[in-house]
Amino acid sequence: MSEQKIGTRSELKRFRELAQQMKQYDEILGVVYWDMRTGAPRKGIGLRSEAVGALSSEIFRISTSDEMGQLLDTLSAPEQAEALSPVDKRLVEEQKKEYDRNKKIPADMHREYVVLSSQSESAWEEAKEKDDFEGFVPYLEKIIDYNRKFIDLWGVKSTPYDTLLDLYEPGLTTTELDRLFGELRSRLVPLAEAIASSDNRPDTSFLEGTFDKEAQKKFSRFILNEMGYDFEAGRLDESVHPFATGLSPGDVRITTRYLPHDVTSALFGTIHEGGHALYEQNIAEELAGTPLCTGTSMGIHESQSRLWENMVGRSRGFWQRYFPELQKHFPGQLDHVTAEQFYRGINVVEPSLIRIEADELTYNLHIMIRYEIERMIFNEGLEARDLPEVWNAKYKEALGLTPPTNALGVLQDVHWSGGAFGYFPSYSLGNMYGAQMMNVAKRKLPNLDERIAEGQLLPLKEWLTGQVYTHGKLLLPAEIIERVSGEPLRSTYLCDYLEQKYRDIYRLG
Amino acid sequence: MSEQKIGTRSELKRFRELAQQMKQYDEILGVVYWDMRTGAPRKGIGLRSEAVGALSSEIFRISTSDEMGQLLDTLSAPEQAEALSPVDKRLVEEQKKEYDRNKKIPADMHREYVVLSSQSESAWEEAKEKDDFEGFVPYLEKIIDYNRKFIDLWGVKSTPYDTLLDLYEPGLTTTELDRLFGELRSRLVPLAEAIASSDNRPDTSFLEGTFDKEAQKKFSRFILNEMGYDFEAGRLDESVHPFATGLSPGDVRITTRYLPHDVTSALFGTIHEGGHALYEQNIAEELAGTPLCTGTSMGIHESQSRLWENMVGRSRGFWQRYFPELQKHFPGQLDHVTAEQFYRGINVVEPSLIRIEADELTYNLHIMIRYEIERMIFNEGLEARDLPEVWNAKYKEALGLTPPTNALGVLQDVHWSGGAFGYFPSYSLGNMYGAQMMNVAKRKLPNLDERIAEGQLLPLKEWLTGQVYTHGKLLLPAEIIERVSGEPLRSTYLCDYLEQKYRDIYRLG
């Protein structure tokens, strides 16, 4: 064995150690974040946040240390890289990407930006409450300005906005998004308009009333079990904003929120987070304890939550099987309703101003608008102060509505205040990935709809495990969708699915 | 300003940073431990334990680093130390003690011992289950052997056992413990005997029955509130073994265990852990975020849990006020019982074989036996294989009972299997410190018994805060008791208190 290879071997060992250590610290931070959001005592938050900051800094320090830089140089040299196992190779790639990205931002600038983001989020909160966009403009301007500088430092890809997209969906481009959202616009805007003028709005009156919290909890647990969520590798708790967190495949936690007057909130929230959780619970054993043991991108992650929430959880077959169970959980309250009525009621389409309250169909239009605006900011020089005008015009055009206030318009989301530009597209990408995968699943799994209607959800879970979950971050999003469907991501499947489903529900002929 | 002083100042700053970092990591580990004991999913425990191990190692690394060694050398030099604030001075002292102790154990030896302890705890568990002391002997021998080596490496104080005592109760000596336990033996053994032959055993039949869990929870929360436990700086959960954990003064958590057939278990468990928690919640602001923000010793900590559990929570006055409340929580179940009957019933004395089931009085005899045996092991060469014989003889002598099996005798406690020699005395020290403090409190706080009987518990809590809690680890245990009572620790106050209380309950005249 050559001396060089022996050298690489000890360097590989050290690299793996550092990667494992960062993952371990990350797992521990995950527990603390979960705790902070599920009931940590108020008076301890100040010191706890400082402690979290200290450990986060340590992870950052390791990931950008000189030692890490040297190890990455050695291990990513072409002649070495090809000797690595696929896992090690991918691990080196990921870590190198992070190293390069972090090293390009001067430490002072990074510190200033962390402080600014935190101030900006507070300013946004106040501005939203007071409907005071003007008060928020100076912060938003600075946040945009820093992001423009980051793009220059990281290096402009095909367009400046592409550099930001790559943070959340590696390899995704503006060209591709233009194509994807172009089709969404041309097919979903007319569909939403046709629905708006339909006389067949589903009845939703039976969703009103008070639904016992304990029964809601019980039903949430029941459905998670049916989906194949493993309660010995997770737990279900409550929090103000529902979330799922994968600490390790053996500990993937879900939270939900029970509203007494809205039984659908906890129900679909639980299925949504349950989809995220199935992903994280089923990553291959060999990736456990490495930074590759997580979802491969925001978009693929969101595809799983949305596939389970909407394409399974809001399907006709699902409620053929589970509506009688729901009725049993709330005796007397839903006796006069049929499974079909319930199915139609939970799929009502209603153009609205607020993204997080939107239905499955128009949700994509909310995202499309945000995508177009972000692209204008970074590729066409749109400035912060002009956002409300552009925002309102786009809402009028796509959804036929004009926000009466900025609080109900451009100020509604937290994302931009913290600098998360390029994140929004993930939500619709999730819908598109999901539809494309389900299209394949229906061909590969015989009688899938019928099986779902019999409560056999596990074959779908197993298939998704093999196709998606098991790979963790070992495959890139584009590789996943290509392997699953034999073609790159297309919006056609989402549009087809939505058209078919909603033309039926609204009897558009 | 001299150059030397400027140098010291930057070293002091760096030292404080490292101390804070260790405390922050410790706080984070505390959250993870709490989580593991209150419901973390089973399947995540393996990786979680490794992650905890990694962060613990990092704390150990910092505390024994060359940088820490150099900082401690500089800051503890006589001419520098006197320029430090009392907090910094004490911090340097504590850190130096830890540094010296850890540096004296070779790294290999430390690693071997960690592995051995873990194996030994498993072997103990099995041995206890199978009543197989012989199977446990090889492990116990090695554990004792390592501890004898540690004593040599750390340096023998007045006697070898003194070196171990110092780990848990800094400054405590065998000479002093001989004096303290000597008086306990001479006064409590006859008292227990007199009680055993008394005809006035309190009635306890009303404690049998089934007590609603939700009502038990509610009453536990009610009593904690009355004690002044701050629920905005803590929370009450359930775990198999109750504990309290002070993550920071703003987050001090308690767990308890609700037994349907024993209402006293959760009740006194909660008050006990509540006493620990009051200590940690009320440490001075200026110590928060430093390693001095914790109880000063095992013994002083235990004094607070036991003072609240026994001297307050099992007092006649306490139940004059709270028994009607307890009756309200369990309607119909305790109607035929008087507060006085309840008070006597919860104070029944019953010599028994098992320490953790012992009453307030005989508990001290269980500890005395363990102390005498530990002293024999390290100062007189008693060997592992001879422990059952010594154990059984001492139980016969002090409690009049002979364990029918080793599982009910020498194998009952986990402590020795993990190498925690020198820990047991803390429990009785807690009782002694507590009695000595209460003796002063009764002189300093006018009509203390009457106030407790009116449900005014806060004056006692405030007094203890000023005397004990606020100081955290800034004062040594001996300094605390000296400042509170004007004299060193004596066992007289505990013996007086127990004699008075139990001669009354058992009408020994």
Chai-1 contact restraints between the chains, C-beta under 6 A:
chainA,res_idxA,chainB,res_idxB,connection_type,confidence,min_distance_angstrom,max_distance_angstrom,comment,restraint_id
A,Q21,B,A54,contact,1.0,0.0,6.0,A-B,restraint_1
A,Q24,B,A51,contact,1.0,0.0,6.0,A-B,restraint_2
A,Q24,B,A54,contact,1.0,0.0,6.0,A-B,restraint_3
A,E27,B,A51,contact,1.0,0.0,6.0,A-B,restraint_4
A,I28,B,V32,contact,1.0,0.0,6.0,A-B,restraint_5
A,I28,B,A51,contact,1.0,0.0,6.0,A-B,restraint_6
A,V31,B,V32,contact,1.0,0.0,6.0,A-B,restraint_7
A,V31,B,D35,contact,1.0,0.0,6.0,A-B,restraint_8
A,V32,B,I28,contact,1.0,0.0,6.0,A-B,restraint_9
A,V32,B,V31,contact,1.0,0.0,6.0,A-B,restraint_10
A,D35,B,V31,contact,1.0,0.0,6.0,A-B,restraint_11
A,P41,B,E232,contact,1.0,0.0,6.0,A-B,restraint_12
A,P41,B,A233,contact,1.0,0.0,6.0,A-B,restraint_13
A,P41,B,G234,contact,1.0,0.0,6.0,A-B,restraint_14
A,P41,B,R235,contact,1.0,0.0,6.0,A-B,restraint_15
A,P41,B,D251,contact,1.0,0.0,6.0,A-B,restraint_16
A,R42,B,E232,contact,1.0,0.0,6.0,A-B,restraint_17
A,K43,B,E232,contact,1.0,0.0,6.0,A-B,restraint_18
A,K43,B,A233,contact,1.0,0.0,6.0,A-B,restraint_19
A,K43,B,G250,contact,1.0,0.0,6.0,A-B,restraint_20
A,G44,B,S248,contact,1.0,0.0,6.0,A-B,restraint_21
A,G44,B,G250,contact,1.0,0.0,6.0,A-B,restraint_22
A,G44,B,D251,contact,1.0,0.0,6.0,A-B,restraint_23
A,L47,B,S248,contact,1.0,0.0,6.0,A-B,restraint_24
A,L47,B,G289,contact,1.0,0.0,6.0,A-B,restraint_25
A,A51,B,Q24,contact,1.0,0.0,6.0,A-B,restraint_26
A,A51,B,E27,contact,1.0,0.0,6.0,A-B,restraint_27
A,A51,B,I28,contact,1.0,0.0,6.0,A-B,restraint_28
A,A54,B,Q21,contact,1.0,0.0,6.0,A-B,restraint_29
A,A54,B,Q24,contact,1.0,0.0,6.0,A-B,restraint_30
A,E232,B,P41,contact,1.0,0.0,6.0,A-B,restraint_31
A,E232,B,R42,contact,1.0,0.0,6.0,A-B,restraint_32
A,E232,B,K43,contact,1.0,0.0,6.0,A-B,restraint_33
A,A233,B,P41,contact,1.0,0.0,6.0,A-B,restraint_34
A,A233,B,K43,contact,1.0,0.0,6.0,A-B,restraint_35
A,G234,B,P41,contact,1.0,0.0,6.0,A-B,restraint_36
A,R235,B,P41,contact,1.0,0.0,6.0,A-B,restraint_37
A,S248,B,G44,contact,1.0,0.0,6.0,A-B,restraint_38
A,S248,B,L47,contact,1.0,0.0,6.0,A-B,restraint_39
A,G250,B,K43,contact,1.0,0.0,6.0,A-B,restraint_40
A,G250,B,G44,contact,1.0,0.0,6.0,A-B,restraint_41
A,D251,B,P41,contact,1.0,0.0,6.0,A-B,restraint_42
A,D251,B,G44,contact,1.0,0.0,6.0,A-B,restraint_43
A,G289,B,L47,contact,1.0,0.0,6.0,A-B,restraint_44
